[in-house]
Amino acid sequence: MHFIVCIKQVPNTTNVQIDSSTGTLKREGVESIINPFDEYAIEEAVRLKERTGGKATVITMGPPQAETALREAIARGIDNAILVTDRAFAGADTWATSYTLANAIKAIGSYDLILCGKQATDGDTAQVGPGIAEMLDIPHVAYVKKIEDINDKSARVERMMEDGYDLIEMPLPGLMTVVKEINTPRLPSLRGMMASKKAQIPHWTAQTINAEKNNIGLTGSPTQVMKIFSPPPRPGGQTLAGSQEEMAETLVEKLRQAQII
């Protein structure tokens, strides 16, 4: 069986900065990491290939430096990696990103299961995984917490719900987005790190994946983020002093002044 994992390189969530002049995220000079939710998808793909004797491929859309994330995935047990990179992809929203990754998966050829993290920490939309499935016209299940059984024709999974879980059987090929409850990601092994350094990672452009110019990047994005800004800092509070009656009178007067009462 062939498992494909779609991952994203995101800014380290402890080091997110906003450019005050442009209102956009600062990515230059900011540490980037594998999207934390995608680590669970990587781990699950490695477990599934070990369980079925198959292979696992990781794919990402991003700038050339996103190759670092792909090599880390290989160090964790993934077999092959592909970087989909082209200046034409810049500014893509979730629709254009889904289209690009779906075209790249078509270019890969045969596969049995696509795995994604439930969402990316820099966008939190949870749209790309299901979007890829819709572009490929394959079934998909979101919020998968356990893969109970899988073969080359179907998979039986538990989908996490607020009040428990649903037991679903899905025909393959298909796509799943996974939650952190599904496993505990392993650390890169020494053998894996050596393999990741030697790995040849192909760079695919828009032409490679036969993507239409009007469907990629900023041009192909139905939605656009016009501005990102930090909320203004809250002013400090005020401490009231005196007896309970005096503090109550002072509080009522201040509420009247603020036209709250």
Phi, psi and omega in degrees: 000150182244122180250132179245132179245126175262124181234169178222142173266126185235160174297143176303125187296345178270000186223034180282131179230150180242132177286115184294334182280327182253342181073019181244164179293139173277120179250332179289130179075006179256133180300133178247147181223167171293134176312123186308321180293333180288339178297326179288327176292320177299311181299318182294323177296319179294318179296321180292321179291326175292326182286326186252352184075025182265207179222160183229136179237136177250143182221143175215152171254127181174183178289169182307326182292348177292351176300333178301317180295322179294319180293326177294322178296321177296320179297337180269359175123357178288146184276312186227160180218149178223131176254119177264106188220133181190139178301334181293343180276350186299140176082010183294137172271191184294325180293311181294325177295316178299317179298315182297312181293323178297319178295323178294320179294321176300322180291331177296320179108230186285146177200163179249320183213134174254132180241138177222153168292159187296332180192169177258143185287343180267356179228322177059028181273330183059031184256334189293316180303301177301327179297319177299315181300318180294321178296325181271353181058050178234157178291155178211152176229130179262160174058044180284126180254346179197136172257103185287318184208147179207141172217187185286358181245331184202168176220142176248123188227161171256123177258123183291133176234167181297328184251019181145229177208156174259141174260117188234137172252125185238132176289152178247151006288151181203186181225143176229141166254135188248155177254168186291344179288352187286330182192183172240112183300140178278162174275154177301138177271164178298316178298320179295320179294323177294319179295322182293327179289327182273346187297138174266115183252111180290145176254118181257134179260181177300324179291322181300319184264008176058045181271138178281135185302326183284357182246005184235161176061203182296323181297322183269009184263115177295333179244148179222138176275113183279327183198142173238133182215155176275140177296147180297146180295143179285138177291154180293154179281176180236135179265129178268145181234163179114191178286170180300320180295317180295318180294323179295316179298317180297318180296316180298317180297319180293324178293325176293318179298325180276002179058034175274328175232000000 
